Amino acid sequence: CSFCVSCSGLASMAEAERPHKLRKVDSTASEVGGLPPPSPAPPDEFDELLRGQLPPPSPATALFRPQVERATKYVVVSGGVCSSLGKGVATSSIGALLRGHGFRVTAIKLDPYINVDAGLMSPYEHGEVYVLDDGGETDLDLGNYERMMYLSLSRNNNLTTGKIYDHVIKKERRGEYLGKTVQVVPHITGAIMEWINSTAQKPTDGSGMQPQICMIELGGTIGDIESMPFIEALRQLKFQLPENSLAWCHCSYIPNMSGQKTKPTQHSVKTLLGLGVQPDIIICRSPDPVLEETRKKIGNQCNIQPNRIISCHDVNNLFHVPGVLAQQHVVGLLNGVLSLDDIETARPPSFGRDRSLQSLNDWNRFAKQVDQADQSPPVTIAFVGKYNQGGGDAYQSVLAALHHAAVAVRRKLKIDWIDATHLEKPKATDAEAAENLLDAQARLKAADGIFVPGGFGDRGVEGKMRAAGMAREMKKPYLGVCLGMQVAVTNFAREVLNLPTATSEEFDKDKKSKDHIFIFMPEISKETMGANMRLGTRWVEFTKPEESLGAALYGGSGRIMERHRHRYEFNIAYKERMEKKGLVFSGQDESKERMDVIELPTSQHPFYLGVQYHPEYKSRPGQPSPPFYGFVAAASNPGGVPDMIEQCRKAGTDPHWTPFMI
């Protein structure tokens, strides 16, 4: 059996305890003791009794009981007590383990906020915006799903309250509800079920085959008003599906205050019970492993067996979480709830180099590699950002990509957070700003590499530009992503082409400069902001892959596919002048008019690379993004860049980038 011995028997135990169906008897049997013969047993299904006697269904029937695909099984992950418990990590880790058992897995994030998507949400408030292949701007948890489960999701895999209300209101305006009073129940809940059912059937793992298990993370905290329709929709969905088709995992918090306290979890689960949902598994977040007496107390108060209470305690790194869950037989427990043994599993065909982590051994091995890297000499990256105060969530994918690369080169990643505004020229009377500038410049000089991420708005742009210029002058490894590429080119125009007013049209609303190095893309509307950019996966072509640093990092490929998110593009009127001064435009789009990759020859600079796209979105554990890998390798050993480039070319191309395939 592919599941653990102690838990895989839960399904058979449940079957043994289930009441046996009545056996049909012969009504013509002789009477015993003058009693009449027993009546025939009722049909197994009530529908059979009424078959052929029911009136035709009304047009509104589907609104109350939408038809759902009955072959897919679901694992719902909710959270209680407080936010930031790690529901996304738990969802991703369970999905990774199920994938390791051979199941085809997909994932959906339900977000209760009214925003249609995450595209216009502040990084300080909500973390980064994660961009998908189809251009969907989504919650950062979808990045966790893609990285841990090796998926390629779509915008429909992130469902918000705003999306579902917009969908229902548009249907009402088209007259599709036949005059009915449109209400939260059944119309909003029915639309949520239909959306989940439709999205859960779409292949996302590169196999082209329908997923067998759909992970669903319910955002927010149980008890929030805005999440009520989603909970009700999921409750109804369970009863639209066959038995053993939906498992509910509830994450809760166990504080340690003179001992482990269970009262917050008790209240959280009772709130869930009050909404009509009995969790099948409780995942307890705590600093230390959950004690057996704590399990028993939670089990007694929350109507759940103690062996279905899982300890998800603090670990050295997040890649240990699949192992922690596996040690407590989470897949075996899910087998008892979902009868996973009934699903046929088969490994999808492998295309090219498959470096994805699949089995539990793969995850344990990678977690150990991370631990070993953390004990290795550090590589210090000066991170010149403008959303640093938002914490790591504002740059989650970038940090993940840097970390994947550091593990690959066996170095401990050390981030030196430098506020971009501290590198801007201070006013003569501002002594504090002058001191910040000196400190920031000293830290840039001390770092092994300089990284400038993307961003919007003019705050901190001059500081980012200064960082790009210092990296070029000091010949320090530099990687600029999106805006980081734009400031590198603009700084080059100012200091090498001697165009002191050079800037981007984005930062010159009053049109004071005559040298707009970056201009607004003509097809982008200026009337609206949401989902109004060059978004999603696009082809990038290398003009001379045999000479290009960027192409070498991708194994010498002439074409790659990467995800974009920007409104401004390079003004090609300046291209020839910059090329004459040594700047190389090595990557461009298919029209050969939009510049996507810039670099300096390795004969002039050990590693100076800027990309208009966002390579961090496709970085995976054990499969680091090529630009990030090259950058961290160069920062770790600048003298070894030629050997690193040669090794990348020998390794060849990877279908993960040309095009997406596991």
C-alpha positions, 0 to 999 in steps of 0.5 A, a space after each residue: 500500500 502506498 499509504 502508512 499502515 496505521 492510517 490506511 485502515 481507517 477507510 476499511 474501519 469506517 466501512 465496517 462500522 457503516 450500517 449494512 444496506 437492507 437485503 431484499 427478501 422474497 415476499 412470497 415466503 411462507 408466513 411464520 407464526 401467522 405473521 404477514 410476509 416482510 415488505 420489500 426493502 426500500 430502494 437504496 436511493 430515494 431518487 429511484 423511488 421517485 424516478 419517472 414520477 417527478 415533474 420536469 425541473 424548473 429553470 431555477 433548479 440549477 441555481 440551488 443545486 449546480 451540477 458538479 464533476 463527481 470524479 474530483 476529490 477536494 482538500 479544503 484548508 481553513 484557518 482560525 484564531 489569527 491570520 498568518 498561520 501558514 495555511 498556504 504552506 500547509 496547503 502546498 506541503 499537503 499537495 506536494 505529498 499527494 503529488 509525490 504519491 502519484 496523484 494529479 493535483 491542482 490548487 485554488 485560493 479563495 480570497 474574501 476581499 472585494 478586490 477583483 484581483 491583487 493587482 492594485 493592492 499595496 505591497 505593504 498591506 498584502 505582500 507581492 502581486 504574483 503573476 501567472 502565465 496567463 497574466 493573472 495578478 494574484 495572491 502570493 499564495 499561488 506562488 507557494 502552490 506553483 513552487 511546491 507543487 510544480 504547477 502552472 496555474 491560471 487567473 481562475 485559480 484565485 477566486 475573490 469576492 470581487 470576482 464572484 460578485 462581478 460575475 453574478 451581477 453581470 449575469 443578472 444584467 443579462 437576464 439569466 436569472 429569469 426574474 428571480 431575486 438574486 441573493 447570497 444563497 443560493 446565487 452567490 454560493 451556487 456561482 462559487 461552487 460552479 467556479 470551483 468545479 470548473 477550475 478544478 477540472 483544468 490541467 495545471 501540471 503540464 500533463 494535459 490530464 484532468 486533476 484528481 485532487 484539488 487543494 482549496 485554501 480558504 483565505 482569512 480567518 473563520 468567523 470573518 463576515 466576508 468569508 461566510 459565503 465561501 464557507 457555505 458554498 464549500 459546505 454545500 459542495 460536500 453534499 453535492 459530491 459522492 461520499 468520501 470526496 471532500 476533506 476539511 483541514 483546519 489550521 489553528 494556533 496553540 500558544 505556549 503560556 505556562 504550557 500549551 493552551 487549547 482554548 483558542 483552538 476550541 473556540 475556532 473549531 466551535 465557530 466552524 461547527 456553528 457554520 455546519 462544518 466538522 473538520 476532519 483534520 486539525 493542523 496545530 501551529 505551535 512553537 514546539 511539538 504538540 503534546 499528547 495530552 494537548 491532542 487528547 484535550 483538543 480531540 475531546 472538545 472538538 469532536 475529532 480523534 486525537 490521531 487526526 490532530 497534527 502538530 505543525 511546529 517550527 522547523 529550520 526551514 519550510 522545506 521540512 514541513 512536508 516531512 513533518 506532515 508525512 511523519 504524522 501520516 497526513 496522506 494516510 489520514 486523508 486516505 481514510 477520509 477520501 478513499 484515495 486507494 480507489 484512485 488510479 495513480 500513474 506518473 505523467 510522462 517526463 519531458 526533458 530534464 525533470 528536476 522537480 521534487 516529487 517524493 518525500 525523499 526528494 523533499 527531505 534531501 532538499 531540506 538537508 541541502 538548505 540546512 547545509 547551505 545555512 552553515 556555509 559561508 555567506 553571500 551578501 546581497 544588497 537589496 535596494 528596494 522601496 517596499 522593504 518596510 513591508 517585510 519579506 512578503 512584499 518581495 516573497 518570490 524574489 527572496 525565494 528565487 535568491 534562496 533557490 540560487 544560494 542553495 544551488 551554489 551552497 552558500 548562505 544567503 544574507 540579505 542587506 536591506 537598503 532603502 532606495 530613498 537613502 541613496 537619493 541626493 539629500 538636501 543641504 540642510 538634511 543631516 540625517 539624510 546625508 548620514 543615511 546616504 553615506 551608510 547606504 553607499 558603504 553597505 553597497 561597497 561591502 556587499 558581494 552583489 547588488 540587486 534592484 527589484 521592480 516597483 511603481 512610482 517615482 519614490 526611491 527611483 533616483 536611489 535605485 539608479 544610483 545603486 545601478 551606477 555604483 554596481 557598474 562603476 565598482 564592477 560588482 555583480 548586478 541584477 536588475 529586474 523590471 524597474 531594476 533594468 530600466 534604472 540601469 539603462 537610464 543611469 547608463 544614458 546619464 553617465 555614459 551618453 552624457 544625457 543628464 535629464 534622461 528619465 522614464 516617461 513614468 517619472 516625468 509627468 510634467 514633461 520637463 525632460 526631452 530624453 525619455 529613455 522609457 516610454 508608455 506602451 501605445 497599446 496600454 490604456 491610460 484611463 484605467 489601472 487594473 490588469 492594464 499592463 503587458 502581463 503574463 508569459 511572453 517569448 524573449 529572443 536572444 539575437 546572438 545566443 552564442 555571445 550573450 551572457 543571458 542566453 548562456 544562463 538559459 543553456 544557450 537557448 535562442 528563445 525563452 518564455 518568461 512572465 512580464 508585468 510592466 507599462 513602459 518600454 525602452 525607447 529604441 531611438 536610443 538603442 544605437 547610441 547605447 550600443 556604440 558605448 558598449 551596452 548590449 541589448 541581447 534579448 527582445 520580443 518577437 517583434 524585435 522592437 521591445 528590449 527585454 534583456 540588457 547586459 555588459 560584456 563579461 570582458 568589461 564587467 564580471 556580471 551586469 544583467 538587467 531583464 524587463 521580465 520577472 524571472 522570479 515567478 518561475 523559480 522552483 526549489 531545485 530548479 533556480 531561475 537562470 538569471 538569479 542563479 548566475 547572479 548569486 554564483 557571480 556574487 559568490 565567486 566573481 572570478 569563476 563567472 567564465 566557468 559558471 557560464 560554460 557549465 550552464 551552456 553544457 547543461 543545455 536548455 530546460 523545457 521549464 523555460 522553453 516553453 513551460 513543461 515539468 
